[in-house]
Amino acid sequence: MRCLYCGNRAGLIRRVCAPCTKVIAIVERAGGDVGLADLVDIFVAEGLAREQVEIVLDAEIDRGPTLRDRLTSNMTNVLMRNLGMPGRQSPEDVMRVRLAAKSGTGAGTWTVGEHPPGSHRE
């Protein structure tokens, strides 16, 4: 069977290969409690390559939010709560913003050759 995240061989009955399983376990264990720099240090200490981590963080399983979307929503909510505001950013909200920015259809986006409003470029 092929890994759901990276597409490499996972085993006869396993759906996720060993390196991807390790990335997922690290994110689940420490993702909401440590900053990005500390998370990167953990990945390095575990011997995971950046490319492997990026593939797992950006994998869209069943068209749902990615692990990166989940991390982003967790960090946003912690930041907002620390500023005294309610943290209500869901992984699905982050996914919608990411996809809108990617497609160029979200508010505040402009296409190639255009300049942001108020940039005084011609």
C-alpha positions, 0 to 999 in steps of 0.5 A: 500500500502507498502512503497517504502523505508522500506516496512512498511504499507504506507496507502491506496494511499500513496507510502511512509510512514510517517517516510520515508517521514520525512527522505526524506524531511530532506535530500532534505531540508538540504542535500546539505547545511549541513555536515553529523554531522549536518544532523545526529543531525537533524535526532535525533532532529526529533526523527528518529531512525538510522535504519529508516534513514539507510533504506531510505538512502540506498533504491534503487528505480527503480534501480537508485542512493540512497539518500546516493549516492546523498548526497555523490555526493553533498558533493564531489562536494562542496569539489572539488569546495572549492579546486578550482576544478570543481565538476562533480560527479553525483549520478550515478557516485557514484552509479557505484563506490559503485556497483563496489566496492561491487562486487569486479570488480572495479579498486583498489579492491581485494578479501578476502585473498588478500592484497593490492598492495604494502602492503608488507604482505605475 
